[in-house]
């Protein structure tokens, strides 16, 4: 896949916003809402796998605001996306991360955040 880091980060942010709008308007069970969430997770998986030296996972400190435990997808070095400096590339639920990644991948992505 030939995609730039800033392009995939921008897509993840855009899909996340669309997912939240759909969830608020139509609910979690609406097929489009589910599709947005799955697309975001797929893009995050691509980001972590393709840019593993530049990205890591960390347990989200604001998991209490969500219905479940979350990881925060983070960039080691902030980048500018749509004129804003970004280091956070949205959250991914731990249960989805465990479905998408092997335990070895998860260990690597988490260890990448330990400097």
Order of alpha helices (4+ residues) and beta strands (2+ residues): alpha-alpha-beta-beta-beta-alpha-alpha
